[in-house]
């Protein structure tokens, strides 16, 4: 699933954000936005985390990315995606990082 992020997810999101057609399969064989979204939601529906029920670094990457990207409506907050985001953001370490981020933003004014 790590390969999905850089080679499929990001290009599909950029295409979507810039309202352009995806590259032809001969240039970018990793699929279009709809294919990427289907693979993503299929994987998320298999367990609590990307690797079934085991939290890994993969979830750190995807949880933060999906948190941000859904705020810009580039990925819909479908129930399976929103539940995953909520699960990641409820983790104590993520809560702590979010608090530190907010403190830094406040300190910088």
Gaussian input, Z-matrix of N, CA and C with variables (Angstrom, degrees):
# hf/3-21g

backbone

0 1
 N
 C     1     B1
 C     2     B2     1     A1
 N     3     B3     2     A2     1     D1
 C     4     B4     3     A3     2     D2
 C     5     B5     4     A4     3     D3
 N     6     B6     5     A5     4     D4
 C     7     B7     6     A6     5     D5
 C     8     B8     7     A7     6     D6
 N     9     B9     8     A8     7     D7
 C    10    B10     9     A9     8     D8
 C    11    B11    10    A10     9     D9
 N    12    B12    11    A11    10    D10
 C    13    B13    12    A12    11    D11
 C    14    B14    13    A13    12    D12
 N    15    B15    14    A14    13    D13
 C    16    B16    15    A15    14    D14
 C    17    B17    16    A16    15    D15
 N    18    B18    17    A17    16    D16
 C    19    B19    18    A18    17    D17
 C    20    B20    19    A19    18    D18
 N    21    B21    20    A20    19    D19
 C    22    B22    21    A21    20    D20
 C    23    B23    22    A22    21    D21
 N    24    B24    23    A23    22    D22
 C    25    B25    24    A24    23    D23
 C    26    B26    25    A25    24    D24
 N    27    B27    26    A26    25    D25
 C    28    B28    27    A27    26    D26
 C    29    B29    28    A28    27    D27
 N    30    B30    29    A29    28    D28
 C    31    B31    30    A30    29    D29
 C    32    B32    31    A31    30    D30
 N    33    B33    32    A32    31    D31
 C    34    B34    33    A33    32    D32
 C    35    B35    34    A34    33    D33
 N    36    B36    35    A35    34    D34
 C    37    B37    36    A36    35    D35
 C    38    B38    37    A37    36    D36
 N    39    B39    38    A38    37    D37
 C    40    B40    39    A39    38    D38
 C    41    B41    40    A40    39    D39
 N    42    B42    41    A41    40    D40
 C    43    B43    42    A42    41    D41
 C    44    B44    43    A43    42    D42
 N    45    B45    44    A44    43    D43
 C    46    B46    45    A45    44    D44
 C    47    B47    46    A46    45    D45
 N    48    B48    47    A47    46    D46
 C    49    B49    48    A48    47    D47
 C    50    B50    49    A49    48    D48
 N    51    B51    50    A50    49    D49
 C    52    B52    51    A51    50    D50
 C    53    B53    52    A52    51    D51
 N    54    B54    53    A53    52    D52
 C    55    B55    54    A54    53    D53
 C    56    B56    55    A55    54    D54
 N    57    B57    56    A56    55    D55
 C    58    B58    57    A57    56    D56
 C    59    B59    58    A58    57    D57
 N    60    B60    59    A59    58    D58
 C    61    B61    60    A60    59    D59
 C    62    B62    61    A61    60    D60
 N    63    B63    62    A62    61    D61
 C    64    B64    63    A63    62    D62
 C    65    B65    64    A64    63    D63
 N    66    B66    65    A65    64    D64
 C    67    B67    66    A66    65    D65
 C    68    B68    67    A67    66    D66
 N    69    B69    68    A68    67    D67
 C    70    B70    69    A69    68    D68
 C    71    B71    70    A70    69    D69
 N    72    B72    71    A71    70    D70
 C    73    B73    72    A72    71    D71
 C    74    B74    73    A73    72    D72
 N    75    B75    74    A74    73    D73
 C    76    B76    75    A75    74    D74
 C    77    B77    76    A76    75    D75
 N    78    B78    77    A77    76    D76
 C    79    B79    78    A78    77    D77
 C    80    B80    79    A79    78    D78
 N    81    B81    80    A80    79    D79
 C    82    B82    81    A81    80    D80
 C    83    B83    82    A82    81    D81
 N    84    B84    83    A83    82    D82
 C    85    B85    84    A84    83    D83
 C    86    B86    85    A85    84    D84
 N    87    B87    86    A86    85    D85
 C    88    B88    87    A87    86    D86
 C    89    B89    88    A88    87    D87
 N    90    B90    89    A89    88    D88
 C    91    B91    90    A90    89    D89
 C    92    B92    91    A91    90    D90
 N    93    B93    92    A92    91    D91
 C    94    B94    93    A93    92    D92
 C    95    B95    94    A94    93    D93
 N    96    B96    95    A95    94    D94
 C    97    B97    96    A96    95    D95
 C    98    B98    97    A97    96    D96
 N    99    B99    98    A98    97    D97
 C   100   B100    99    A99    98    D98
 C   101   B101   100   A100    99    D99
 N   102   B102   101   A101   100   D100
 C   103   B103   102   A102   101   D101
 C   104   B104   103   A103   102   D102
 N   105   B105   104   A104   103   D103
 C   106   B106   105   A105   104   D104
 C   107   B107   106   A106   105   D105
 N   108   B108   107   A107   106   D106
 C   109   B109   108   A108   107   D107
 C   110   B110   109   A109   108   D108
 N   111   B111   110   A110   109   D109
 C   112   B112   111   A111   110   D110
 C   113   B113   112   A112   111   D111
 N   114   B114   113   A113   112   D112
 C   115   B115   114   A114   113   D113
 C   116   B116   115   A115   114   D114
 N   117   B117   116   A116   115   D115
 C   118   B118   117   A117   116   D116
 C   119   B119   118   A118   117   D117
 N   120   B120   119   A119   118   D118
 C   121   B121   120   A120   119   D119
 C   122   B122   121   A121   120   D120
 N   123   B123   122   A122   121   D121
 C   124   B124   123   A123   122   D122
 C   125   B125   124   A124   123   D123
 N   126   B126   125   A125   124   D124
 C   127   B127   126   A126   125   D125
 C   128   B128   127   A127   126   D126
 N   129   B129   128   A128   127   D127
 C   130   B130   129   A129   128   D128
 C   131   B131   130   A130   129   D129
 N   132   B132   131   A131   130   D130
 C   133   B133   132   A132   131   D131
 C   134   B134   133   A133   132   D132
 N   135   B135   134   A134   133   D133
 C   136   B136   135   A135   134   D134
 C   137   B137   136   A136   135   D135
 N   138   B138   137   A137   136   D136
 C   139   B139   138   A138   137   D137
 C   140   B140   139   A139   138   D138
 N   141   B141   140   A140   139   D139
 C   142   B142   141   A141   140   D140
 C   143   B143   142   A142   141   D141
 N   144   B144   143   A143   142   D142
 C   145   B145   144   A144   143   D143
 C   146   B146   145   A145   144   D144
 N   147   B147   146   A146   145   D145
 C   148   B148   147   A147   146   D146
 C   149   B149   148   A148   147   D147
 N   150   B150   149   A149   148   D148
 C   151   B151   150   A150   149   D149
 C   152   B152   151   A151   150   D150
 N   153   B153   152   A152   151   D151
 C   154   B154   153   A153   152   D152
 C   155   B155   154   A154   153   D153
 N   156   B156   155   A155   154   D154
 C   157   B157   156   A156   155   D155
 C   158   B158   157   A157   156   D156
 N   159   B159   158   A158   157   D157
 C   160   B160   159   A159   158   D158
 C   161   B161   160   A160   159   D159
 N   162   B162   161   A161   160   D160
 C   163   B163   162   A162   161   D161
 C   164   B164   163   A163   162   D162
 N   165   B165   164   A164   163   D163
 C   166   B166   165   A165   164   D164
 C   167   B167   166   A166   165   D165
 N   168   B168   167   A167   166   D166
 C   169   B169   168   A168   167   D167
 C   170   B170   169   A169   168   D168
 N   171   B171   170   A170   169   D169
 C   172   B172   171   A171   170   D170
 C   173   B173   172   A172   171   D171
 N   174   B174   173   A173   172   D172
 C   175   B175   174   A174   173   D173
 C   176   B176   175   A175   174   D174
 N   177   B177   176   A176   175   D175
 C   178   B178   177   A177   176   D176
 C   179   B179   178   A178   177   D177
 N   180   B180   179   A179   178   D178
 C   181   B181   180   A180   179   D179
 C   182   B182   181   A181   180   D180
 N   183   B183   182   A182   181   D181
 C   184   B184   183   A183   182   D182
 C   185   B185   184   A184   183   D183
 N   186   B186   185   A185   184   D184
 C   187   B187   186   A186   185   D185
 C   188   B188   187   A187   186   D186
 N   189   B189   188   A188   187   D187
 C   190   B190   189   A189   188   D188
 C   191   B191   190   A190   189   D189
 N   192   B192   191   A191   190   D190
 C   193   B193   192   A192   191   D191
 C   194   B194   193   A193   192   D192
 N   195   B195   194   A194   193   D193
 C   196   B196   195   A195   194   D194
 C   197   B197   196   A196   195   D195
 N   198   B198   197   A197   196   D196
 C   199   B199   198   A198   197   D197
 C   200   B200   199   A199   198   D198
 N   201   B201   200   A200   199   D199
 C   202   B202   201   A201   200   D200
 C   203   B203   202   A202   201   D201
 N   204   B204   203   A203   202   D202
 C   205   B205   204   A204   203   D203
 C   206   B206   205   A205   204   D204
 N   207   B207   206   A206   205   D205
 C   208   B208   207   A207   206   D206
 C   209   B209   208   A208   207   D207
 N   210   B210   209   A209   208   D208
 C   211   B211   210   A210   209   D209
 C   212   B212   211   A211   210   D210
 N   213   B213   212   A212   211   D211
 C   214   B214   213   A213   212   D212
 C   215   B215   214   A214   213   D213
 N   216   B216   215   A215   214   D214
 C   217   B217   216   A216   215   D215
 C   218   B218   217   A217   216   D216
 N   219   B219   218   A218   217   D217
 C   220   B220   219   A219   218   D218
 C   221   B221   220   A220   219   D219
 N   222   B222   221   A221   220   D220
 C   223   B223   222   A222   221   D221
 C   224   B224   223   A223   222   D222
 N   225   B225   224   A224   223   D223
 C   226   B226   225   A225   224   D224
 C   227   B227   226   A226   225   D225
 N   228   B228   227   A227   226   D226
 C   229   B229   228   A228   227   D227
 C   230   B230   229   A229   228   D228
 N   231   B231   230   A230   229   D229
 C   232   B232   231   A231   230   D230
 C   233   B233   232   A232   231   D231
 N   234   B234   233   A233   232   D232
 C   235   B235   234   A234   233   D233
 C   236   B236   235   A235   234   D234
 N   237   B237   236   A236   235   D235
 C   238   B238   237   A237   236   D236
 C   239   B239   238   A238   237   D237
 N   240   B240   239   A239   238   D238
 C   241   B241   240   A240   239   D239
 C   242   B242   241   A241   240   D240
 N   243   B243   242   A242   241   D241
 C   244   B244   243   A243   242   D242
 C   245   B245   244   A244   243   D243
 N   246   B246   245   A245   244   D244
 C   247   B247   246   A246   245   D245
 C   248   B248   247   A247   246   D246
 N   249   B249   248   A248   247   D247
 C   250   B250   249   A249   248   D248
 C   251   B251   250   A250   249   D249
 N   252   B252   251   A251   250   D250
 C   253   B253   252   A252   251   D251
 C   254   B254   253   A253   252   D252
 N   255   B255   254   A254   253   D253
 C   256   B256   255   A255   254   D254
 C   257   B257   256   A256   255   D255
 N   258   B258   257   A257   256   D256
 C   259   B259   258   A258   257   D257
 C   260   B260   259   A259   258   D258
 N   261   B261   260   A260   259   D259
 C   262   B262   261   A261   260   D260
 C   263   B263   262   A262   261   D261
 N   264   B264   263   A263   262   D262
 C   265   B265   264   A264   263   D263
 C   266   B266   265   A265   264   D264
 N   267   B267   266   A266   265   D265
 C   268   B268   267   A267   266   D266
 C   269   B269   268   A268   267   D267
 N   270   B270   269   A269   268   D268
 C   271   B271   270   A270   269   D269
 C   272   B272   271   A271   270   D270
 N   273   B273   272   A272   271   D271
 C   274   B274   273   A273   272   D272
 C   275   B275   274   A274   273   D273
 N   276   B276   275   A275   274   D274
 C   277   B277   276   A276   275   D275
 C   278   B278   277   A277   276   D276
 N   279   B279   278   A278   277   D277
 C   280   B280   279   A279   278   D278
 C   281   B281   280   A280   279   D279
 N   282   B282   281   A281   280   D280
 C   283   B283   282   A282   281   D281
 C   284   B284   283   A283   282   D282
 N   285   B285   284   A284   283   D283
 C   286   B286   285   A285   284   D284
 C   287   B287   286   A286   285   D285
 N   288   B288   287   A287   286   D286
 C   289   B289   288   A288   287   D287
 C   290   B290   289   A289   288   D288
 N   291   B291   290   A290   289   D289
 C   292   B292   291   A291   290   D290
 C   293   B293   292   A292   291   D291
 N   294   B294   293   A293   292   D292
 C   295   B295   294   A294   293   D293
 C   296   B296   295   A295   294   D294
 N   297   B297   296   A296   295   D295
 C   298   B298   297   A297   296   D296
 C   299   B299   298   A298   297   D297
 N   300   B300   299   A299   298   D298
 C   301   B301   300   A300   299   D299
 C   302   B302   301   A301   300   D300
 N   303   B303   302   A302   301   D301
 C   304   B304   303   A303   302   D302
 C   305   B305   304   A304   303   D303
 N   306   B306   305   A305   304   D304
 C   307   B307   306   A306   305   D305
 C   308   B308   307   A307   306   D306
 N   309   B309   308   A308   307   D307
 C   310   B310   309   A309   308   D308
 C   311   B311   310   A310   309   D309
 N   312   B312   311   A311   310   D310
 C   313   B313   312   A312   311   D311
 C   314   B314   313   A313   312   D312
 N   315   B315   314   A314   313   D313
 C   316   B316   315   A315   314   D314
 C   317   B317   316   A316   315   D315
 N   318   B318   317   A317   316   D316
 C   319   B319   318   A318   317   D317
 C   320   B320   319   A319   318   D318
 N   321   B321   320   A320   319   D319
 C   322   B322   321   A321   320   D320
 C   323   B323   322   A322   321   D321
 N   324   B324   323   A323   322   D322
 C   325   B325   324   A324   323   D323
 C   326   B326   325   A325   324   D324

   B1=1.4405
   B2=1.5297
   B3=1.3241
   B4=1.4566
   B5=1.5238
   B6=1.3393
   B7=1.4574
   B8=1.5163
   B9=1.3284
   B10=1.4644
   B11=1.5191
   B12=1.3129
   B13=1.4661
   B14=1.5277
   B15=1.3140
   B16=1.4635
   B17=1.5119
   B18=1.3166
   B19=1.4630
   B20=1.5218
   B21=1.3107
   B22=1.4698
   B23=1.5319
   B24=1.3267
   B25=1.4627
   B26=1.5261
   B27=1.3245
   B28=1.4661
   B29=1.5299
   B30=1.3448
   B31=1.4716
   B32=1.5303
   B33=1.3297
   B34=1.4659
   B35=1.5243
   B36=1.3252
   B37=1.4673
   B38=1.5246
   B39=1.3145
   B40=1.4681
   B41=1.5279
   B42=1.3301
   B43=1.4664
   B44=1.5234
   B45=1.3229
   B46=1.4629
   B47=1.5358
   B48=1.3242
   B49=1.4651
   B50=1.5208
   B51=1.3313
   B52=1.4599
   B53=1.5278
   B54=1.3239
   B55=1.4711
   B56=1.5310
   B57=1.3247
   B58=1.4639
   B59=1.5241
   B60=1.3010
   B61=1.4612
   B62=1.5268
   B63=1.3410
   B64=1.4691
   B65=1.5263
   B66=1.3176
   B67=1.4600
   B68=1.5260
   B69=1.3258
   B70=1.4659
   B71=1.5350
   B72=1.3229
   B73=1.4672
   B74=1.5297
   B75=1.3125
   B76=1.4690
   B77=1.5360
   B78=1.3308
   B79=1.4657
   B80=1.5347
   B81=1.3073
   B82=1.4611
   B83=1.5280
   B84=1.3190
   B85=1.4599
   B86=1.5247
   B87=1.3216
   B88=1.4566
   B89=1.5214
   B90=1.3053
   B91=1.4472
   B92=1.5181
   B93=1.2994
   B94=1.4577
   B95=1.5320
   B96=1.3006
   B97=1.4559
   B98=1.5270
   B99=1.3273
   B100=1.4667
   B101=1.5248
   B102=1.3325
   B103=1.4655
   B104=1.5224
   B105=1.3195
   B106=1.4660
   B107=1.5178
   B108=1.3407
   B109=1.4583
   B110=1.5312
   B111=1.3197
   B112=1.4650
   B113=1.5243
   B114=1.3272
   B115=1.4673
   B116=1.5300
   B117=1.3087
   B118=1.4595
   B119=1.5239
   B120=1.3147
   B121=1.4626
   B122=1.5257
   B123=1.3228
   B124=1.4661
   B125=1.5257
   B126=1.3280
   B127=1.4632
   B128=1.5278
   B129=1.3267
   B130=1.4634
   B131=1.5251
   B132=1.3115
   B133=1.4653
   B134=1.5325
   B135=1.3261
   B136=1.4733
   B137=1.5203
   B138=1.3204
   B139=1.4619
   B140=1.5102
   B141=1.3163
   B142=1.4592
   B143=1.5229
   B144=1.3268
   B145=1.4549
   B146=1.5208
   B147=1.3068
   B148=1.4595
   B149=1.5151
   B150=1.3069
   B151=1.4634
   B152=1.5235
   B153=1.3146
   B154=1.4617
   B155=1.5190
   B156=1.3202
   B157=1.4593
   B158=1.5263
   B159=1.3258
   B160=1.4652
   B161=1.5262
   B162=1.3319
   B163=1.4538
   B164=1.5283
   B165=1.3428
   B166=1.4643
   B167=1.5299
   B168=1.3207
   B169=1.4678
   B170=1.5298
   B171=1.3033
   B172=1.4586
   B173=1.5251
   B174=1.3037
   B175=1.4628
   B176=1.5230
   B177=1.3338
   B178=1.4632
   B179=1.5313
   B180=1.3250
   B181=1.4667
   B182=1.5256
   B183=1.3208
   B184=1.4592
   B185=1.5229
   B186=1.3109
   B187=1.4664
   B188=1.5140
   B189=1.3258
   B190=1.4648
   B191=1.5315
   B192=1.3191
   B193=1.4675
   B194=1.5242
   B195=1.3150
   B196=1.4641
   B197=1.5254
   B198=1.3184
   B199=1.4662
   B200=1.5208
   B201=1.3254
   B202=1.4768
   B203=1.5215
   B204=1.2975
   B205=1.4698
   B206=1.5309
   B207=1.3532
   B208=1.4628
   B209=1.5260
   B210=1.3314
   B211=1.4785
   B212=1.5211
   B213=1.3266
   B214=1.4677
   B215=1.5283
   B216=1.3295
   B217=1.4740
   B218=1.5275
   B219=1.3190
   B220=1.4634
   B221=1.5154
   B222=1.3046
   B223=1.4589
   B224=1.5174
   B225=1.3199
   B226=1.4585
   B227=1.5306
   B228=1.3111
   B229=1.4639
   B230=1.5246
   B231=1.3297
   B232=1.4623
   B233=1.5266
   B234=1.3184
   B235=1.4717
   B236=1.5365
   B237=1.3078
   B238=1.4660
   B239=1.5271
   B240=1.3152
   B241=1.4591
   B242=1.5262
   B243=1.3304
   B244=1.4627
   B245=1.5200
   B246=1.3164
   B247=1.4659
   B248=1.5230
   B249=1.3196
   B250=1.4677
   B251=1.5268
   B252=1.3293
   B253=1.4730
   B254=1.5260
   B255=1.3142
   B256=1.4670
   B257=1.5254
   B258=1.3197
   B259=1.4648
   B260=1.5298
   B261=1.3320
   B262=1.4648
   B263=1.5315
   B264=1.3224
   B265=1.4653
   B266=1.5235
   B267=1.3208
   B268=1.4602
   B269=1.5285
   B270=1.3140
   B271=1.4657
   B272=1.5296
   B273=1.3230
   B274=1.4752
   B275=1.5262
   B276=1.3045
   B277=1.4744
   B278=1.5282
   B279=1.3065
   B280=1.4635
   B281=1.5273
   B282=1.3139
   B283=1.4570
   B284=1.5256
   B285=1.3243
   B286=1.4600
   B287=1.5344
   B288=1.3457
   B289=1.4661
   B290=1.5230
   B291=1.3087
   B292=1.4720
   B293=1.5218
   B294=1.3297
   B295=1.4669
   B296=1.5238
   B297=1.3252
   B298=1.4663
   B299=1.5238
   B300=1.3313
   B301=1.4643
   B302=1.5301
   B303=1.3193
   B304=1.4589
   B305=1.5288
   B306=1.3324
   B307=1.4571
   B308=1.5248
   B309=1.3237
   B310=1.4710
   B311=1.5264
   B312=1.3081
   B313=1.4690
   B314=1.5179
   B315=1.3278
   B316=1.4634
   B317=1.5323
   B318=1.3255
   B319=1.4815
   B320=1.5172
   B321=1.3312
   B322=1.4567
   B323=1.5269
   B324=1.3276
   B325=1.4576
   B326=1.4671
   A1=111.62
   A2=116.93
   A3=119.58
   A4=110.03
   A5=117.22
   A6=121.20
   A7=112.09
   A8=116.57
   A9=120.60
   A10=110.74
   A11=116.73
   A12=120.00
   A13=112.17
   A14=116.98
   A15=120.86
   A16=114.79
   A17=116.91
   A18=118.28
   A19=113.56
   A20=118.41
   A21=120.70
   A22=112.53
   A23=115.71
   A24=120.29
   A25=111.67
   A26=117.08
   A27=119.84
   A28=113.08
   A29=119.53
   A30=117.85
   A31=113.01
   A32=116.83
   A33=119.94
   A34=111.36
   A35=116.37
   A36=120.60
   A37=110.28
   A38=117.30
   A39=120.60
   A40=110.01
   A41=117.12
   A42=120.59
   A43=110.14
   A44=116.29
   A45=121.46
   A46=110.35
   A47=116.77
   A48=121.01
   A49=111.81
   A50=115.87
   A51=119.70
   A52=112.43
   A53=115.42
   A54=121.93
   A55=111.78
   A56=114.26
   A57=119.33
   A58=109.75
   A59=114.37
   A60=120.77
   A61=109.44
   A62=116.95
   A63=118.37
   A64=110.56
   A65=115.27
   A66=120.45
   A67=109.06
   A68=117.10
   A69=119.68
   A70=110.96
   A71=117.76
   A72=120.99
   A73=114.04
   A74=117.95
   A75=120.39
   A76=111.15
   A77=116.78
   A78=121.76
   A79=110.45
   A80=116.26
   A81=121.89
   A82=109.30
   A83=117.51
   A84=121.04
   A85=114.58
   A86=117.64
   A87=119.89
   A88=114.79
   A89=118.37
   A90=120.59
   A91=113.85
   A92=114.33
   A93=121.57
   A94=110.17
   A95=116.33
   A96=122.42
   A97=112.16
   A98=116.09
   A99=119.62
   A100=111.77
   A101=116.69
   A102=120.58
   A103=109.76
   A104=116.39
   A105=121.07
   A106=110.55
   A107=117.39
   A108=121.04
   A109=110.85
   A110=117.15
   A111=120.47
   A112=111.81
   A113=117.03
   A114=120.67
   A115=109.66
   A116=116.62
   A117=121.83
   A118=111.25
   A119=117.76
   A120=120.37
   A121=111.69
   A122=117.45
   A123=120.13
   A124=110.59
   A125=116.22
   A126=119.92
   A127=111.00
   A128=116.93
   A129=120.36
   A130=112.58
   A131=117.45
   A132=119.87
   A133=112.65
   A134=117.73
   A135=121.17
   A136=113.76
   A137=117.58
   A138=119.82
   A139=110.56
   A140=115.78
   A141=119.97
   A142=112.54
   A143=116.38
   A144=121.82
   A145=109.24
   A146=116.75
   A147=119.77
   A148=112.80
   A149=116.34
   A150=120.11
   A151=108.52
   A152=114.56
   A153=123.88
   A154=110.82
   A155=117.75
   A156=120.39
   A157=112.43
   A158=115.49
   A159=120.48
   A160=109.52
   A161=117.53
   A162=122.69
   A163=108.90
   A164=116.22
   A165=121.18
   A166=109.75
   A167=115.69
   A168=121.16
   A169=111.09
   A170=117.02
   A171=121.27
   A172=110.61
   A173=116.61
   A174=120.94
   A175=112.29
   A176=116.54
   A177=119.49
   A178=108.77
   A179=116.46
   A180=121.82
   A181=111.24
   A182=116.90
   A183=121.53
   A184=112.76
   A185=117.22
   A186=119.73
   A187=112.14
   A188=116.18
   A189=119.70
   A190=110.59
   A191=116.75
   A192=119.85
   A193=111.02
   A194=117.10
   A195=119.64
   A196=111.87
   A197=117.00
   A198=119.71
   A199=109.75
   A200=116.23
   A201=120.37
   A202=112.32
   A203=116.89
   A204=120.43
   A205=111.57
   A206=117.56
   A207=119.00
   A208=110.96
   A209=117.44
   A210=119.64
   A211=111.37
   A212=117.09
   A213=121.81
   A214=111.67
   A215=116.20
   A216=123.00
   A217=113.34
   A218=116.90
   A219=119.70
   A220=111.28
   A221=116.17
   A222=123.63
   A223=105.11
   A224=117.69
   A225=118.90
   A226=110.65
   A227=115.75
   A228=120.82
   A229=108.99
   A230=115.31
   A231=120.96
   A232=108.02
   A233=118.34
   A234=119.35
   A235=113.96
   A236=118.56
   A237=120.01
   A238=111.04
   A239=117.67
   A240=121.59
   A241=110.31
   A242=117.61
   A243=120.49
   A244=111.53
   A245=117.47
   A246=120.76
   A247=110.62
   A248=116.38
   A249=121.21
   A250=110.68
   A251=116.66
   A252=121.18
   A253=110.10
   A254=117.07
   A255=120.92
   A256=110.93
   A257=116.77
   A258=121.26
   A259=110.80
   A260=116.14
   A261=120.13
   A262=110.14
   A263=116.51
   A264=120.56
   A265=113.80
   A266=118.06
   A267=121.85
   A268=112.49
   A269=117.33
   A270=120.30
   A271=109.22
   A272=117.75
   A273=120.27
   A274=113.54
   A275=118.00
   A276=119.47
   A277=111.21
   A278=117.83
   A279=120.99
   A280=109.78
   A281=116.71
   A282=120.56
   A283=110.20
   A284=116.91
   A285=121.98
   A286=110.57
   A287=117.13
   A288=120.92
   A289=110.62
   A290=117.37
   A291=120.44
   A292=111.38
   A293=116.50
   A294=120.58
   A295=110.17
   A296=117.56
   A297=121.16
   A298=111.08
   A299=117.26
   A300=120.76
   A301=110.81
   A302=116.85
   A303=121.26
   A304=111.02
   A305=116.60
   A306=120.27
   A307=111.03
   A308=117.15
   A309=120.31
   A310=111.41
   A311=116.51
   A312=120.26
   A313=109.68
   A314=117.19
   A315=120.25
   A316=111.17
   A317=115.84
   A318=119.60
   A319=111.84
   A320=117.01
   A321=120.73
   A322=112.75
   A323=114.69
   A324=120.20
   A325=112.51
   D1=-19.69
   D2=177.60
   D3=-64.50
   D4=-39.07
   D5=177.91
   D6=-64.24
   D7=-30.10
   D8=177.81
   D9=-62.13
   D10=-35.14
   D11=-175.42
   D12=-62.67
   D13=-60.68
   D14=-173.84
   D15=-77.78
   D16=-31.99
   D17=-174.49
   D18=-97.76
   D19=-16.67
   D20=-178.65
   D21=-123.45
   D22=-51.87
   D23=-175.23
   D24=-62.90
   D25=-55.81
   D26=-177.37
   D27=-60.27
   D28=-48.30
   D29=177.95
   D30=-60.20
   D31=-38.93
   D32=179.86
   D33=-66.12
   D34=-38.60
   D35=179.17
   D36=-68.41
   D37=-42.35
   D38=178.94
   D39=-62.43
   D40=-45.73
   D41=177.30
   D42=-57.36
   D43=-44.57
   D44=-178.39
   D45=-64.88
   D46=-45.76
   D47=-178.07
   D48=-64.14
   D49=-36.56
   D50=-178.42
   D51=-91.55
   D52=4.13
   D53=177.61
   D54=53.05
   D55=48.43
   D56=178.62
   D57=-123.46
   D58=157.51
   D59=178.18
   D60=-69.52
   D61=145.87
   D62=177.23
   D63=-66.27
   D64=158.35
   D65=177.65
   D66=-62.61
   D67=152.09
   D68=178.16
   D69=-60.71
   D70=150.85
   D71=-178.72
   D72=-55.01
   D73=-29.85
   D74=179.51
   D75=-65.75
   D76=-27.31
   D77=-179.39
   D78=-96.18
   D79=-39.57
   D80=-177.71
   D81=-133.60
   D82=83.66
   D83=-173.80
   D84=-76.86
   D85=7.47
   D86=-173.32
   D87=-86.02
   D88=1.71
   D89=174.66
   D90=102.90
   D91=167.87
   D92=-178.95
   D93=-98.60
   D94=-174.69
   D95=-177.62
   D96=-57.36
   D97=-49.22
   D98=-177.61
   D99=-62.56
   D100=-40.10
   D101=177.64
   D102=-63.41
   D103=-46.72
   D104=179.17
   D105=-58.66
   D106=-46.19
   D107=-178.04
   D108=-63.96
   D109=-39.00
   D110=178.07
   D111=-64.83
   D112=-43.45
   D113=178.13
   D114=-63.18
   D115=-43.39
   D116=-179.88
   D117=-61.14
   D118=-51.78
   D119=-177.59
   D120=-67.99
   D121=-34.97
   D122=176.01
   D123=-61.24
   D124=-44.05
   D125=-179.26
   D126=-66.79
   D127=-43.23
   D128=-178.93
   D129=-65.83
   D130=-26.11
   D131=-178.92
   D132=-81.38
   D133=-2.87
   D134=-178.65
   D135=-84.61
   D136=-18.94
   D137=-178.28
   D138=-173.95
   D139=-172.77
   D140=-179.05
   D141=-71.07
   D142=-30.23
   D143=-177.28
   D144=-130.97
   D145=178.92
   D146=-178.02
   D147=-61.50
   D148=-36.81
   D149=178.41
   D150=-103.95
   D151=66.06
   D152=-178.71
   D153=61.37
   D154=-112.83
   D155=-174.67
   D156=-112.46
   D157=24.13
   D158=-179.32
   D159=-115.22
   D160=120.13
   D161=178.11
   D162=-74.41
   D163=129.20
   D164=-179.30
   D165=-136.58
   D166=178.03
   D167=176.77
   D168=-58.66
   D169=-28.24
   D170=177.06
   D171=-58.19
   D172=-38.00
   D173=179.50
   D174=-72.28
   D175=-29.98
   D176=175.01
   D177=-62.29
   D178=-48.06
   D179=179.31
   D180=-61.49
   D181=-56.18
   D182=-174.82
   D183=-68.61
   D184=-39.22
   D185=-179.00
   D186=-61.58
   D187=-45.53
   D188=179.54
   D189=-68.84
   D190=-43.10
   D191=-179.47
   D192=-61.61
   D193=-46.20
   D194=-178.96
   D195=-68.27
   D196=-32.91
   D197=175.87
   D198=-58.24
   D199=-48.74
   D200=-177.96
   D201=-71.84
   D202=-45.67
   D203=-171.52
   D204=-69.19
   D205=-29.65
   D206=176.46
   D207=-73.34
   D208=-25.79
   D209=177.42
   D210=-66.34
   D211=-23.41
   D212=178.93
   D213=-100.62
   D214=8.62
   D215=178.55
   D216=58.19
   D217=28.04
   D218=176.34
   D219=-87.83
   D220=-18.26
   D221=169.28
   D222=-131.88
   D223=130.07
   D224=-178.72
   D225=-70.03
   D226=144.85
   D227=177.94
   D228=-81.71
   D229=61.30
   D230=176.91
   D231=-58.82
   D232=155.18
   D233=-178.05
   D234=-51.42
   D235=-43.36
   D236=-178.84
   D237=-66.37
   D238=-34.00
   D239=178.69
   D240=-75.44
   D241=-46.54
   D242=-179.04
   D243=-64.25
   D244=-39.36
   D245=177.49
   D246=-61.88
   D247=-41.88
   D248=177.18
   D249=-62.86
   D250=-47.74
   D251=178.60
   D252=-57.62
   D253=-47.13
   D254=-179.30
   D255=-61.63
   D256=-40.41
   D257=179.53
   D258=-63.22
   D259=-43.85
   D260=-180.00
   D261=-66.42
   D262=-46.87
   D263=-177.07
   D264=-69.48
   D265=-15.60
   D266=176.73
   D267=-84.33
   D268=-11.35
   D269=-179.94
   D270=-65.19
   D271=138.37
   D272=-177.50
   D273=-54.72
   D274=-40.52
   D275=-178.47
   D276=-66.67
   D277=-36.36
   D278=179.04
   D279=-71.88
   D280=-40.73
   D281=176.48
   D282=-58.80
   D283=-43.40
   D284=179.32
   D285=-61.91
   D286=-46.31
   D287=179.54
   D288=-62.60
   D289=-42.78
   D290=178.07
   D291=-60.87
   D292=-39.99
   D293=177.87
   D294=-64.06
   D295=-44.41
   D296=179.20
   D297=-63.94
   D298=-39.92
   D299=176.30
   D300=-60.01
   D301=-45.16
   D302=-179.97
   D303=-63.29
   D304=-39.35
   D305=177.88
   D306=-64.34
   D307=-41.26
   D308=178.51
   D309=-64.95
   D310=-42.61
   D311=178.50
   D312=-62.23
   D313=-43.56
   D314=179.59
   D315=-64.00
   D316=-40.18
   D317=-179.50
   D318=-66.74
   D319=-31.37
   D320=180.00
   D321=-83.15
   D322=-12.77
   D323=175.61
   D324=71.63

